[in-house]
Amino acid sequence: MAAQGVARGYHLMALRTNVAKARVMTNWMLNATAGDDFVRTGFQSRRPATLRDFEYTDSYLTREQIKEHTAALRARQ
């Protein structure tokens, strides 16, 4: 328990703004009183998480699009 307090104190002091410190302390207090599940959003309940759940992977260029784009840039030179 003492090690956890030291670690949390270190991480809290590493934050720059008081707003960030208040947000982190509020999150820690919610986790301590209501449990970790209270803070989670639950959008991934009962299924494994994938990268698509967190990022818009369909916005990345395909290999062909990259080749077309670089060819168009080279043609301009």
Chimera marker file (.cmm) of the C-alpha trace (Angstrom):
<marker_set name="trace">
<marker id="1" x="0.000" y="0.000" z="0.000" r="1" g="1" b="0" radius="0.5"/>
<marker id="2" x="2.835" y="2.413" z="0.772" r="1" g="1" b="0" radius="0.5"/>
<marker id="3" x="4.464" y="1.716" z="-2.590" r="1" g="1" b="0" radius="0.5"/>
<marker id="4" x="1.200" y="2.477" z="-4.354" r="1" g="1" b="0" radius="0.5"/>
<marker id="5" x="0.940" y="5.778" z="-2.497" r="1" g="1" b="0" radius="0.5"/>
<marker id="6" x="4.481" y="6.734" z="-3.448" r="1" g="1" b="0" radius="0.5"/>
<marker id="7" x="3.893" y="5.800" z="-7.090" r="1" g="1" b="0" radius="0.5"/>
<marker id="8" x="0.638" y="7.752" z="-7.268" r="1" g="1" b="0" radius="0.5"/>
<marker id="9" x="2.231" y="10.743" z="-5.567" r="1" g="1" b="0" radius="0.5"/>
<marker id="10" x="5.089" y="10.716" z="-8.058" r="1" g="1" b="0" radius="0.5"/>
<marker id="11" x="2.747" y="10.508" z="-11.030" r="1" g="1" b="0" radius="0.5"/>
<marker id="12" x="0.509" y="13.212" z="-9.615" r="1" g="1" b="0" radius="0.5"/>
<marker id="13" x="3.427" y="15.600" z="-9.118" r="1" g="1" b="0" radius="0.5"/>
<marker id="14" x="4.623" y="14.876" z="-12.663" r="1" g="1" b="0" radius="0.5"/>
<marker id="15" x="1.437" y="16.430" z="-14.059" r="1" g="1" b="0" radius="0.5"/>
<marker id="16" x="1.896" y="20.078" z="-15.013" r="1" g="1" b="0" radius="0.5"/>
<marker id="17" x="-1.478" y="21.718" z="-14.546" r="1" g="1" b="0" radius="0.5"/>
<marker id="18" x="-3.842" y="21.750" z="-11.603" r="1" g="1" b="0" radius="0.5"/>
<marker id="19" x="-6.684" y="20.836" z="-13.948" r="1" g="1" b="0" radius="0.5"/>
<marker id="20" x="-4.916" y="17.621" z="-14.936" r="1" g="1" b="0" radius="0.5"/>
<marker id="21" x="-4.107" y="16.861" z="-11.296" r="1" g="1" b="0" radius="0.5"/>
<marker id="22" x="-7.741" y="17.367" z="-10.281" r="1" g="1" b="0" radius="0.5"/>
<marker id="23" x="-8.958" y="15.154" z="-13.132" r="1" g="1" b="0" radius="0.5"/>
<marker id="24" x="-6.549" y="12.349" z="-12.215" r="1" g="1" b="0" radius="0.5"/>
<marker id="25" x="-7.341" y="12.589" z="-8.502" r="1" g="1" b="0" radius="0.5"/>
<marker id="26" x="-11.077" y="12.488" z="-9.249" r="1" g="1" b="0" radius="0.5"/>
<marker id="27" x="-10.563" y="9.413" z="-11.398" r="1" g="1" b="0" radius="0.5"/>
<marker id="28" x="-8.555" y="7.716" z="-8.637" r="1" g="1" b="0" radius="0.5"/>
<marker id="29" x="-11.236" y="8.572" z="-6.055" r="1" g="1" b="0" radius="0.5"/>
<marker id="30" x="-14.002" y="7.187" z="-8.287" r="1" g="1" b="0" radius="0.5"/>
<marker id="31" x="-12.015" y="4.002" z="-8.809" r="1" g="1" b="0" radius="0.5"/>
<marker id="32" x="-11.367" y="3.671" z="-5.067" r="1" g="1" b="0" radius="0.5"/>
<marker id="33" x="-14.974" y="4.198" z="-4.011" r="1" g="1" b="0" radius="0.5"/>
<marker id="34" x="-17.074" y="2.771" z="-6.836" r="1" g="1" b="0" radius="0.5"/>
<marker id="35" x="-14.677" y="0.297" z="-8.393" r="1" g="1" b="0" radius="0.5"/>
<marker id="36" x="-12.911" y="0.279" z="-11.706" r="1" g="1" b="0" radius="0.5"/>
<marker id="37" x="-15.991" y="-0.691" z="-13.732" r="1" g="1" b="0" radius="0.5"/>
<marker id="38" x="-17.816" y="2.517" z="-12.759" r="1" g="1" b="0" radius="0.5"/>
<marker id="39" x="-15.405" y="4.633" z="-14.790" r="1" g="1" b="0" radius="0.5"/>
<marker id="40" x="-15.301" y="2.458" z="-17.903" r="1" g="1" b="0" radius="0.5"/>
<marker id="41" x="-17.506" y="3.306" z="-20.832" r="1" g="1" b="0" radius="0.5"/>
<marker id="42" x="-18.600" y="-0.267" z="-21.530" r="1" g="1" b="0" radius="0.5"/>
<marker id="43" x="-18.630" y="0.088" z="-25.293" r="1" g="1" b="0" radius="0.5"/>
<marker id="44" x="-16.638" y="-3.121" z="-25.630" r="1" g="1" b="0" radius="0.5"/>
<marker id="45" x="-18.416" y="-5.365" z="-23.223" r="1" g="1" b="0" radius="0.5"/>
<marker id="46" x="-18.360" y="-9.071" z="-24.045" r="1" g="1" b="0" radius="0.5"/>
<marker id="47" x="-16.074" y="-8.882" z="-27.068" r="1" g="1" b="0" radius="0.5"/>
<marker id="48" x="-12.315" y="-8.582" z="-27.559" r="1" g="1" b="0" radius="0.5"/>
<marker id="49" x="-10.925" y="-5.171" z="-28.451" r="1" g="1" b="0" radius="0.5"/>
<marker id="50" x="-9.362" y="-4.506" z="-31.824" r="1" g="1" b="0" radius="0.5"/>
<marker id="51" x="-7.497" y="-1.546" z="-33.266" r="1" g="1" b="0" radius="0.5"/>
<marker id="52" x="-10.566" y="-0.574" z="-35.323" r="1" g="1" b="0" radius="0.5"/>
<marker id="53" x="-12.469" y="0.040" z="-32.079" r="1" g="1" b="0" radius="0.5"/>
<marker id="54" x="-10.030" y="2.781" z="-31.089" r="1" g="1" b="0" radius="0.5"/>
<marker id="55" x="-8.866" y="4.308" z="-34.374" r="1" g="1" b="0" radius="0.5"/>
<marker id="56" x="-10.346" y="5.160" z="-37.737" r="1" g="1" b="0" radius="0.5"/>
<marker id="57" x="-8.215" y="2.677" z="-39.648" r="1" g="1" b="0" radius="0.5"/>
<marker id="58" x="-10.277" y="3.091" z="-42.804" r="1" g="1" b="0" radius="0.5"/>
<marker id="59" x="-8.909" y="6.622" z="-43.199" r="1" g="1" b="0" radius="0.5"/>
<marker id="60" x="-5.396" y="5.320" z="-43.916" r="1" g="1" b="0" radius="0.5"/>
<marker id="61" x="-4.250" y="5.227" z="-47.508" r="1" g="1" b="0" radius="0.5"/>
<marker id="62" x="-3.991" y="1.865" z="-49.214" r="1" g="1" b="0" radius="0.5"/>
<marker id="63" x="-0.749" y="0.737" z="-50.807" r="1" g="1" b="0" radius="0.5"/>
<marker id="64" x="-2.091" y="1.559" z="-54.256" r="1" g="1" b="0" radius="0.5"/>
<marker id="65" x="-3.182" y="5.047" z="-53.198" r="1" g="1" b="0" radius="0.5"/>
<marker id="66" x="0.280" y="5.749" z="-51.805" r="1" g="1" b="0" radius="0.5"/>
<marker id="67" x="1.890" y="4.636" z="-55.068" r="1" g="1" b="0" radius="0.5"/>
<marker id="68" x="-0.463" y="6.839" z="-57.090" r="1" g="1" b="0" radius="0.5"/>
<marker id="69" x="0.178" y="9.831" z="-54.854" r="1" g="1" b="0" radius="0.5"/>
<marker id="70" x="3.961" y="9.494" z="-54.955" r="1" g="1" b="0" radius="0.5"/>
<marker id="71" x="3.862" y="9.003" z="-58.724" r="1" g="1" b="0" radius="0.5"/>
<marker id="72" x="1.826" y="12.204" z="-59.087" r="1" g="1" b="0" radius="0.5"/>
<marker id="73" x="4.332" y="14.087" z="-56.902" r="1" g="1" b="0" radius="0.5"/>
<marker id="74" x="7.250" y="12.800" z="-58.952" r="1" g="1" b="0" radius="0.5"/>
<marker id="75" x="5.484" y="13.813" z="-62.177" r="1" g="1" b="0" radius="0.5"/>
<marker id="76" x="5.246" y="17.404" z="-60.948" r="1" g="1" b="0" radius="0.5"/>
<marker id="77" x="9.021" y="17.666" z="-60.594" r="1" g="1" b="0" radius="0.5"/>
<link id1="1" id2="2" r="1" g="1" b="0" radius="0.2"/>
<link id1="2" id2="3" r="1" g="1" b="0" radius="0.2"/>
<link id1="3" id2="4" r="1" g="1" b="0" radius="0.2"/>
<link id1="4" id2="5" r="1" g="1" b="0" radius="0.2"/>
<link id1="5" id2="6" r="1" g="1" b="0" radius="0.2"/>
<link id1="6" id2="7" r="1" g="1" b="0" radius="0.2"/>
<link id1="7" id2="8" r="1" g="1" b="0" radius="0.2"/>
<link id1="8" id2="9" r="1" g="1" b="0" radius="0.2"/>
<link id1="9" id2="10" r="1" g="1" b="0" radius="0.2"/>
<link id1="10" id2="11" r="1" g="1" b="0" radius="0.2"/>
<link id1="11" id2="12" r="1" g="1" b="0" radius="0.2"/>
<link id1="12" id2="13" r="1" g="1" b="0" radius="0.2"/>
<link id1="13" id2="14" r="1" g="1" b="0" radius="0.2"/>
<link id1="14" id2="15" r="1" g="1" b="0" radius="0.2"/>
<link id1="15" id2="16" r="1" g="1" b="0" radius="0.2"/>
<link id1="16" id2="17" r="1" g="1" b="0" radius="0.2"/>
<link id1="17" id2="18" r="1" g="1" b="0" radius="0.2"/>
<link id1="18" id2="19" r="1" g="1" b="0" radius="0.2"/>
<link id1="19" id2="20" r="1" g="1" b="0" radius="0.2"/>
<link id1="20" id2="21" r="1" g="1" b="0" radius="0.2"/>
<link id1="21" id2="22" r="1" g="1" b="0" radius="0.2"/>
<link id1="22" id2="23" r="1" g="1" b="0" radius="0.2"/>
<link id1="23" id2="24" r="1" g="1" b="0" radius="0.2"/>
<link id1="24" id2="25" r="1" g="1" b="0" radius="0.2"/>
<link id1="25" id2="26" r="1" g="1" b="0" radius="0.2"/>
<link id1="26" id2="27" r="1" g="1" b="0" radius="0.2"/>
<link id1="27" id2="28" r="1" g="1" b="0" radius="0.2"/>
<link id1="28" id2="29" r="1" g="1" b="0" radius="0.2"/>
<link id1="29" id2="30" r="1" g="1" b="0" radius="0.2"/>
<link id1="30" id2="31" r="1" g="1" b="0" radius="0.2"/>
<link id1="31" id2="32" r="1" g="1" b="0" radius="0.2"/>
<link id1="32" id2="33" r="1" g="1" b="0" radius="0.2"/>
<link id1="33" id2="34" r="1" g="1" b="0" radius="0.2"/>
<link id1="34" id2="35" r="1" g="1" b="0" radius="0.2"/>
<link id1="35" id2="36" r="1" g="1" b="0" radius="0.2"/>
<link id1="36" id2="37" r="1" g="1" b="0" radius="0.2"/>
<link id1="37" id2="38" r="1" g="1" b="0" radius="0.2"/>
<link id1="38" id2="39" r="1" g="1" b="0" radius="0.2"/>
<link id1="39" id2="40" r="1" g="1" b="0" radius="0.2"/>
<link id1="40" id2="41" r="1" g="1" b="0" radius="0.2"/>
<link id1="41" id2="42" r="1" g="1" b="0" radius="0.2"/>
<link id1="42" id2="43" r="1" g="1" b="0" radius="0.2"/>
<link id1="43" id2="44" r="1" g="1" b="0" radius="0.2"/>
<link id1="44" id2="45" r="1" g="1" b="0" radius="0.2"/>
<link id1="45" id2="46" r="1" g="1" b="0" radius="0.2"/>
<link id1="46" id2="47" r="1" g="1" b="0" radius="0.2"/>
<link id1="47" id2="48" r="1" g="1" b="0" radius="0.2"/>
<link id1="48" id2="49" r="1" g="1" b="0" radius="0.2"/>
<link id1="49" id2="50" r="1" g="1" b="0" radius="0.2"/>
<link id1="50" id2="51" r="1" g="1" b="0" radius="0.2"/>
<link id1="51" id2="52" r="1" g="1" b="0" radius="0.2"/>
<link id1="52" id2="53" r="1" g="1" b="0" radius="0.2"/>
<link id1="53" id2="54" r="1" g="1" b="0" radius="0.2"/>
<link id1="54" id2="55" r="1" g="1" b="0" radius="0.2"/>
<link id1="55" id2="56" r="1" g="1" b="0" radius="0.2"/>
<link id1="56" id2="57" r="1" g="1" b="0" radius="0.2"/>
<link id1="57" id2="58" r="1" g="1" b="0" radius="0.2"/>
<link id1="58" id2="59" r="1" g="1" b="0" radius="0.2"/>
<link id1="59" id2="60" r="1" g="1" b="0" radius="0.2"/>
<link id1="60" id2="61" r="1" g="1" b="0" radius="0.2"/>
<link id1="61" id2="62" r="1" g="1" b="0" radius="0.2"/>
<link id1="62" id2="63" r="1" g="1" b="0" radius="0.2"/>
<link id1="63" id2="64" r="1" g="1" b="0" radius="0.2"/>
<link id1="64" id2="65" r="1" g="1" b="0" radius="0.2"/>
<link id1="65" id2="66" r="1" g="1" b="0" radius="0.2"/>
<link id1="66" id2="67" r="1" g="1" b="0" radius="0.2"/>
<link id1="67" id2="68" r="1" g="1" b="0" radius="0.2"/>
<link id1="68" id2="69" r="1" g="1" b="0" radius="0.2"/>
<link id1="69" id2="70" r="1" g="1" b="0" radius="0.2"/>
<link id1="70" id2="71" r="1" g="1" b="0" radius="0.2"/>
<link id1="71" id2="72" r="1" g="1" b="0" radius="0.2"/>
<link id1="72" id2="73" r="1" g="1" b="0" radius="0.2"/>
<link id1="73" id2="74" r="1" g="1" b="0" radius="0.2"/>
<link id1="74" id2="75" r="1" g="1" b="0" radius="0.2"/>
<link id1="75" id2="76" r="1" g="1" b="0" radius="0.2"/>
<link id1="76" id2="77" r="1" g="1" b="0" radius="0.2"/>
</marker_set>
